[in-house]
């Protein structure tokens, strides 16, 4: 096994005396894509800023390629690129926006070829876009130009914060291709935060779920945050309680407990099929299907009212489960855990 490109030990970051991120140990393998998911305020952007050496954690050590590093570290400052949630384009042409980082580094050999290659990588024709100005771009085009300005640097690590937020479907698809090519062709290590679970799960080798400033889980899970309310037969129900079909869980250990149900424990049946005895069922609509690149596992994305869920299924489901259809999702109470 390769040594991690990042190694975070006993990390704790505080803002105005409040802990916003804390983790005893996190290693990120080189040449992989790590996805970060979780609600707003869970610590995703803080973790990206720590990895990007934008902020120094209040406590702990960040190691990059075997060396302790911090903001402005010579060991890493040209090796890590961060695309923030709201990237800013300079008031100049697309070409000069993409080339700006190379100008700053005085690295202009084969400049035109490299800029055009980066634009091609994000699906923007150099002939059509190189001479456009920032105000002539759509939101999705501007986000792709910002991504191209990072790709042109060929960083060892590329950090993306909500890259598909407020972009159209085509831009989202083209950014997915660019991200995968960066990993597969240039061996770039990527860490990506996103609320778009289908997009994120389809490209990630590892998914970390964050909540309240901690990494709660590694892998594809259903994580339910409450609030919990007493329901019939001494059960509790949470995020789906305002729907026609409540979402029962076992009694939580405390008011702020988080319920976790691994994706493999959420089964699916067609609307007409009976569910197993002793299981609870939910009427859900299928919103998408994803096949994990590394393991070839199949995941079905669901909505139960306003509650997003994910189920791991076998390939027989691909013959009849389609986006938009209604299905019965089912589970057993003893498959839940609380954190």
QUISULMO-V592958 format. One record per pair of residues at least 24 apart in sequence whose C-alpha atoms are under 10 Angstrom apart, sorted by the first residue. I is the first residue (numbers start at 0). GAP is how many residues later the second one is. If there is no record, write none. Layout:
I/GAP, I/GAP
This chain:
0/28, 1/27, 1/28, 1/29, 2/24, 2/25, 2/26, 2/27, 2/62, 2/63, 3/24, 3/25, 3/26, 3/27, 3/59, 3/60, 3/61, 3/62, 4/24, 4/25, 4/26, 4/27, 4/58, 4/59, 4/60, 4/61, 4/62, 4/151, 4/152, 4/184, 5/24, 5/45, 5/56, 5/57, 5/58, 5/59, 5/60, 5/61, 5/62, 5/63, 5/151, 5/183, 6/44, 6/54, 6/55, 6/56, 6/57, 6/58, 6/59, 6/60, 6/61, 7/42, 7/43, 7/52, 7/53, 7/54, 7/55, 7/56, 7/60, 8/50, 8/51, 8/52, 8/53, 8/54, 9/47, 9/49, 9/50, 9/51, 9/52, 10/36, 10/39, 10/45, 10/46, 10/47, 10/48, 10/49, 10/50, 10/51, 11/44, 11/45, 11/46, 11/47, 11/48, 11/49, 11/201, 11/202, 12/30, 12/33, 12/34, 12/37, 12/42, 12/43, 12/44, 12/45, 12/46, 12/47, 12/200, 13/43, 13/44, 13/45, 14/42, 14/43, 18/24, 18/39, 18/193, 18/194, 18/195, 19/24, 19/25, 19/26, 19/27, 19/192, 19/193, 19/194, 20/24, 20/25, 20/26, 20/29, 20/36, 20/37, 20/189, 20/190, 20/191, 20/192, 20/193, 20/194, 21/24, 21/25, 21/35, 21/36, 21/37, 21/38, 21/190, 21/191, 21/192, 21/193, 22/24, 22/37, 22/190, 22/191, 22/192, 22/193, 23/36, 23/190, 23/191, 24/35, 24/36, 24/37, 24/190, 25/36, 25/189, 26/36, 27/36, 27/161, 27/162, 27/163, 27/178, 28/160, 28/161, 28/177, 29/35, 29/126, 29/127, 29/153, 29/157, 29/158, 29/159, 29/160, 30/125, 30/126, 30/151, 30/152, 30/153, 30/154, 30/155, 30/156, 30/157, 30/158, 30/159, 30/174, 31/125, 31/148, 31/151, 31/152, 31/155, 31/156, 31/157, 31/158, 31/159, 31/171, 31/172, 31/173, 31/174, 32/124, 32/125, 32/126, 32/146, 32/147, 32/150, 32/155, 32/156, 32/157, 32/158, 32/159, 32/167, 32/170, 32/171, 32/172, 32/173, 32/174, 33/125, 33/155, 33/156, 33/157, 33/158, 33/159, 33/166, 33/167, 33/169, 33/170, 33/171, 33/172, 33/173, 33/174, 34/125, 34/155, 34/156, 34/157, 34/158, 34/159, 34/162, 34/165, 34/166, 34/167, 34/168, 34/169, 34/170, 34/171, 34/172, 34/173, 34/174, 34/183, 34/184, 35/124, 35/125, 35/126, 35/155, 35/156, 35/157, 35/158, 35/159, 35/161, 35/164, 35/165, 35/168, 35/170, 35/171, 35/172, 35/173, 35/174, 35/179, 35/182, 36/125, 36/155, 36/156, 36/157, 36/158, 36/159, 36/160, 36/163, 36/164, 36/170, 36/171, 36/172, 36/173, 36/174, 36/178, 36/183, 37/155, 37/156, 37/157, 37/159, 37/170, 37/171, 37/172, 37/173, 37/174, 37/175, 37/177, 37/178, 37/185, 38/155, 38/156, 38/170, 38/171, 38/172, 38/173, 38/186, 39/155, 39/170, 39/171, 39/172, 40/169, 40/170, 40/171, 40/172, 41/167, 41/168, 41/169, 41/170, 41/171, 41/172, 41/173, 42/167, 42/168, 42/169, 42/170, 42/171, 42/172, 43/117, 43/118, 43/148, 43/149, 43/150, 43/164, 43/165, 43/166, 43/167, 43/168, 43/169, 43/170, 43/171, 44/39, 44/40, 44/115, 44/116, 44/117, 44/147, 44/148, 45/167, 46/144, 46/146, 46/163, 46/166, 46/167, 47/34, 47/35, 47/36, 47/111, 47/112, 47/113, 47/143, 47/144, 47/145, 48/33, 48/35, 48/110, 48/112, 50/29, 50/30, 50/31, 50/106, 50/107, 50/108, 50/140, 51/24, 51/25, 51/27, 51/28, 51/29, 51/30, 51/31, 51/105, 51/106, 51/107, 51/108, 52/24, 52/27, 52/28, 52/29, 53/28, 75/79, 75/80, 75/81, 76/78, 77/27, 77/75, 77/76, 77/77, 77/78, 77/79, 78/74, 78/75, 78/76, 78/77, 78/78, 78/79, 79/70, 79/73, 79/74, 79/75, 79/76, 79/77, 79/78, 79/79, 79/108, 79/109, 79/110, 80/66, 80/68, 80/69, 80/70, 80/72, 80/73, 80/74, 80/75, 80/76, 80/77, 80/78, 80/79, 80/109, 81/65, 81/68, 81/73, 81/75, 81/76, 81/77, 81/78, 81/79, 81/108, 81/109, 81/110, 82/60, 82/63, 82/64, 82/66, 82/67, 82/75, 82/76, 82/77, 82/78, 82/79, 82/80, 82/109, 83/62, 83/63, 83/75, 83/76, 83/77, 83/78, 83/79, 84/58, 84/75, 84/76, 84/77, 84/78, 84/79, 84/80, 84/108, 84/109, 85/57, 85/60, 85/75, 85/76, 85/77, 85/79, 86/55, 86/56, 86/58, 86/59, 86/60, 86/74, 86/76, 87/46, 87/54, 87/55, 87/58, 88/44, 88/45, 88/46, 88/53, 88/54, 88/56, 88/57, 88/60, 89/43, 89/44, 89/45, 89/56, 90/42, 90/43, 90/44, 91/39, 91/40, 91/41, 91/42, 91/43, 92/36, 92/37, 92/38, 92/39, 92/40, 92/41, 92/42, 92/43, 93/25, 93/32, 93/35, 93/36, 93/37, 93/38, 93/39, 93/40, 93/42, 93/43, 93/48, 93/51, 93/52, 93/54, 93/55, 94/24, 94/31, 94/34, 94/35, 94/36, 94/37, 94/38, 94/50, 94/53, 94/54, 95/34, 95/35, 95/36, 95/37, 95/53, 96/33, 96/36, 96/37, 96/48, 96/49, 96/51, 96/52, 97/32, 97/47, 97/48, 97/49, 97/50, 97/51, 97/52, 97/53, 97/54, 97/55, 98/49, 98/50, 98/51, 98/53, 98/54, 99/49, 99/50, 99/52, 99/53, 100/48, 100/49, 100/51, 100/52, 101/47, 101/48, 101/50, 101/51, 104/48, 106/46, 110/41, 113/37, 113/38, 113/39, 113/40, 114/33, 114/34, 114/36, 114/37, 114/38, 115/32, 115/36, 116/31, 116/34, 116/35, 117/26, 117/27, 117/29, 117/30, 117/31, 117/32, 117/33, 117/34, 117/35, 117/36, 117/60, 118/25, 118/26, 118/27, 118/28, 118/29, 118/30, 118/32, 118/33, 118/59, 119/28, 119/58, 120/26, 120/27, 120/30, 120/31, 120/53, 120/54, 120/56, 120/57, 120/58, 120/60, 120/61, 121/24, 121/25, 121/26, 121/29, 121/49, 121/50, 121/51, 121/52, 121/53, 121/54, 121/55, 121/56, 121/57, 121/59, 122/25, 122/47, 122/48, 122/50, 122/51, 122/52, 122/54, 122/55, 123/24, 123/47, 123/50, 137/29, 137/30, 138/26, 138/27, 138/28, 138/29, 138/32, 139/24, 139/25, 139/26, 139/27, 139/28, 139/29, 139/30, 139/31, 139/32, 139/35, 140/26, 140/27, 140/29, 140/30, 141/25, 141/29, 142/24, 142/28, 142/29, 142/32, 143/27, 143/28, 143/30, 143/31, 143/34, 146/28, 146/31, 146/32, 147/27, 147/30, 150/27, 150/28, 150/31, 150/35, 150/37, 153/28, 153/32, 153/33, 153/34, 154/27, 154/31, 154/32, 154/33, 154/34, 154/35, 155/26, 155/27, 155/30, 155/31, 155/32, 155/33, 155/34, 156/25, 156/26, 156/30, 156/31, 156/32, 156/33, 156/34, 157/24, 157/25, 157/30, 157/31, 157/32, 157/33, 157/34, 158/30, 158/31, 158/32, 158/33, 158/34, 159/30, 159/31, 159/32, 159/33, 159/34, 160/30, 160/31, 160/32, 160/33, 160/34, 161/30, 161/31, 161/32, 161/33, 161/34, 161/38, 162/29, 162/30, 162/31, 162/32, 162/33, 163/29, 163/30, 163/31, 163/32, 163/35, 163/36, 164/29, 164/30, 164/31, 171/24, 171/27, 172/26, 174/24, 175/24, 175/26, 175/27, 176/26, 178/24, 179/24, 196/91, 196/93, 196/104, 196/111, 196/113, 197/89, 197/90, 197/91, 197/92, 197/93, 197/101, 197/102, 197/103, 197/112, 198/89, 198/91, 199/90, 200/89, 200/90, 200/91, 200/92, 200/98, 201/87, 201/88, 201/89, 201/90, 201/91, 201/92, 201/96, 201/97, 202/87, 202/88, 202/89, 202/90, 202/91, 203/88, 203/89, 203/90, 204/87, 204/88, 204/89, 204/90, 205/88, 210/47, 215/42, 215/44, 215/123, 216/43, 216/45, 216/122, 218/43, 218/44, 219/41, 219/42, 219/43, 219/44, 219/79, 219/90, 219/91, 219/92, 220/39, 220/40, 220/41, 220/42, 220/43, 220/44, 220/45, 220/88, 220/89, 220/90, 220/91, 221/37, 221/38, 221/39, 221/40, 221/41, 221/42, 221/43, 221/44, 221/85, 221/86, 221/87, 221/88, 221/89, 221/114, 222/35, 222/36, 222/37, 222/38, 222/39, 222/40, 222/85, 222/86, 222/87, 222/113, 222/114, 222/115, 222/116, 223/25, 223/33, 223/34, 223/35, 223/36, 223/37, 223/83, 223/84, 223/85, 223/114, 224/30, 224/31, 224/32, 224/33, 224/34, 224/35, 225/26, 225/29, 225/30, 225/31, 225/32, 225/33, 226/28, 226/29, 226/30, 226/31, 227/24, 227/26, 227/27, 227/28, 227/29, 227/30, 228/26, 234/98, 237/69, 238/65, 238/66, 238/67, 238/68, 238/69, 239/42, 239/63, 239/64, 239/65, 239/66, 239/67, 239/68, 240/64, 240/65, 240/66, 241/63, 241/64, 242/40, 242/61, 242/62, 242/63, 242/64, 243/38, 243/39, 243/60, 243/61, 244/36, 244/37, 244/38, 244/39, 244/59, 244/60, 245/34, 245/35, 245/36, 245/37, 245/58, 245/59, 246/33, 246/34, 246/35, 246/57, 246/60, 247/32, 247/33, 247/34, 247/83, 247/84, 247/85, 248/31, 248/82, 248/83, 248/84, 248/85, 248/86, 248/87, 248/88, 248/89, 249/82, 249/83, 249/84, 249/85, 249/86, 249/87, 249/88, 250/82, 250/87, 251/85, 251/86, 251/87, 252/85, 252/86, 253/84, 253/85, 255/82, 255/83, 256/80, 256/81, 256/82, 257/79, 257/80, 257/81, 258/77, 258/78, 258/79, 258/80, 259/75, 259/76, 259/77, 259/78, 259/79, 260/48, 260/49, 260/50, 260/70, 260/71, 260/72, 260/73, 260/74, 260/75, 260/76, 260/77, 261/48, 261/49, 261/50, 261/73, 261/74, 261/75, 262/36, 262/37, 262/38, 262/46, 262/47, 262/48, 262/49, 262/50, 263/35, 263/46, 263/47, 263/48, 263/49, 263/50, 263/67, 263/71, 264/45, 264/46, 264/47, 264/48, 264/65, 264/66, 264/67, 264/70, 264/71, 265/43, 265/44, 265/45, 265/46, 265/47, 265/63, 265/64, 265/65, 265/66, 265/69, 266/43, 266/44, 266/45, 266/46, 266/61, 266/62, 266/63, 266/64, 266/65, 267/32, 267/43, 267/44, 267/45, 267/49, 267/53, 267/59, 267/60, 267/61, 267/62, 267/63, 268/48, 268/52, 268/57, 268/58, 268/59, 268/60, 268/61, 269/47, 269/50, 269/51, 269/55, 269/56, 269/57, 269/58, 269/59, 270/54, 270/55, 270/56, 270/57, 270/58, 271/55, 271/56, 272/54, 272/55, 273/54, 274/53, 274/54, 274/55, 274/56, 275/54, 275/55, 275/56, 276/55, 277/52, 277/53, 277/54, 277/55, 278/50, 278/51, 278/52, 278/53, 278/54, 278/55, 279/48, 279/49, 279/50, 279/51, 279/52, 279/53, 280/46, 280/47, 280/48, 280/49, 280/50, 280/51, 281/45, 281/46, 281/47, 281/48, 281/49, 282/43, 282/44, 282/45, 282/46, 282/47, 283/24, 283/25, 283/40, 283/41, 283/42, 283/43, 283/44, 283/45, 283/46, 284/24, 284/37, 284/38, 284/39, 284/40, 284/41, 284/42, 284/43, 284/44, 285/24, 285/35, 285/36, 285/37, 285/38, 285/39, 285/40, 285/41, 286/35, 286/36, 286/37, 286/38, 286/39, 287/33, 287/34, 287/35, 287/36, 288/29, 288/32, 288/33, 288/34, 290/24, 301/24, 301/25, 301/27, 303/25
